[in-house]
Amino acid sequence: MADSPNTSPSNPEPSKQKVTPLRCLIGSTISGSLAIALYSLTLSIVHSFASKPLTSKKVLVLRIGSLVRTLVMGVASLGTFIFAFVAFGLILLAIQLSFAKKS
């Protein structure tokens, strides 16, 4: 079995690429785009649920329906927050790296 160019017999782990401000900003752009898309999806879900109320006279059906709607909105909101938070963190990392190189 031939060794790949990133590994050597003494170091089995692949070589890691260096973190640069440009790479952070590219990652931030991708994550921010996903956050915007998920935000749009979350708004669409919320408007869809608001325009179509649950119609049932059974209390159990209303509670389960409300629980499912809350879970769906929560998962969509959580995904939006995670991607937005990652984008913000990558922007801050890019700023930190650009100031660290100047010092």
C-alpha positions as CSV (number, residue, x, y, z in Angstrom):
1,M,0.0,0.0,0.0
2,A,1.5,3.3,-1.1
3,D,1.5,6.3,1.3
4,S,-0.4,9.3,0.3
5,P,1.5,12.6,-0.2
6,N,0.1,14.1,3.0
7,T,1.3,11.3,5.3
8,S,4.6,9.9,6.2
9,P,5.6,6.7,8.0
10,S,6.5,8.6,11.2
11,N,3.4,10.8,11.2
12,P,0.2,9.0,10.1
13,E,-2.0,12.1,10.4
14,P,-2.6,14.2,7.3
15,S,-0.9,17.6,7.2
16,K,-3.3,20.4,8.3
17,Q,-3.8,23.4,6.2
18,K,-3.0,26.8,7.7
19,V,-5.8,29.0,8.8
20,T,-5.8,32.4,7.0
21,P,-8.2,35.3,7.2
22,L,-9.3,34.7,3.6
23,R,-10.3,31.1,4.4
24,C,-12.2,32.3,7.5
25,L,-14.1,34.9,5.4
26,I,-14.9,32.3,2.7
27,G,-16.2,29.9,5.4
28,S,-18.1,32.8,7.0
29,T,-19.8,33.6,3.6
30,I,-20.9,30.0,3.2
31,S,-22.2,29.7,6.7
32,G,-23.9,33.1,6.4
33,S,-25.6,32.0,3.2
34,L,-26.9,28.9,4.9
35,A,-28.1,30.9,7.8
36,I,-30.0,33.3,5.5
37,A,-31.5,30.3,3.7
38,L,-32.6,28.7,6.9
39,Y,-34.0,32.0,8.2
40,S,-36.1,32.2,5.1
41,L,-37.2,28.6,5.6
42,T,-38.0,29.3,9.3
43,L,-40.2,32.3,8.3
44,S,-42.0,30.2,5.7
45,I,-42.7,27.5,8.3
46,V,-44.0,30.1,10.8
47,H,-46.3,31.8,8.3
48,S,-47.5,28.4,7.1
49,F,-48.4,27.3,10.6
50,A,-50.0,30.6,11.5
51,S,-52.2,30.6,8.4
52,K,-53.4,27.0,9.0
53,P,-54.7,26.6,12.5
54,L,-55.3,23.2,14.0
55,T,-58.9,22.1,13.5
56,S,-60.0,19.5,16.0
57,K,-62.2,19.2,19.0
58,K,-60.0,16.6,20.7
59,V,-57.6,18.0,23.3
60,L,-55.0,15.3,22.7
61,V,-54.9,16.0,19.0
62,L,-54.5,19.7,19.6
63,R,-51.7,19.1,22.1
64,I,-49.8,16.7,19.9
65,G,-50.2,19.0,16.9
66,S,-49.0,22.0,18.9
67,L,-46.0,19.9,20.1
68,V,-45.0,18.9,16.6
69,R,-45.3,22.5,15.3
70,T,-43.2,23.8,18.2
71,L,-40.5,21.1,17.6
72,V,-40.4,21.9,13.8
73,M,-40.1,25.6,14.4
74,G,-37.5,25.0,17.1
75,V,-35.3,22.8,15.0
76,A,-35.5,25.3,12.1
77,S,-34.6,28.2,14.4
78,L,-31.8,26.2,16.0
79,G,-30.2,25.5,12.6
80,T,-30.5,29.2,11.7
81,F,-28.8,30.2,14.9
82,I,-26.0,27.7,14.6
83,F,-25.0,28.8,11.1
84,A,-25.3,32.5,12.0
85,F,-23.2,32.0,15.1
86,V,-20.5,30.1,13.2
87,A,-20.5,32.9,10.5
88,F,-20.1,35.6,13.2
89,G,-17.3,33.6,14.9
90,L,-15.4,33.1,11.6
91,I,-15.6,36.8,11.0
92,L,-14.1,37.5,14.4
93,L,-11.4,34.9,13.8
94,A,-10.5,36.5,10.5
95,I,-10.2,39.9,12.3
96,Q,-8.1,38.4,15.0
97,L,-5.8,36.7,12.5
98,S,-5.3,39.8,10.5
99,F,-4.3,41.8,13.6
100,A,-2.0,39.0,14.8
101,K,0.0,39.0,11.6
102,K,0.6,42.7,11.8
103,S,2.0,42.5,15.4
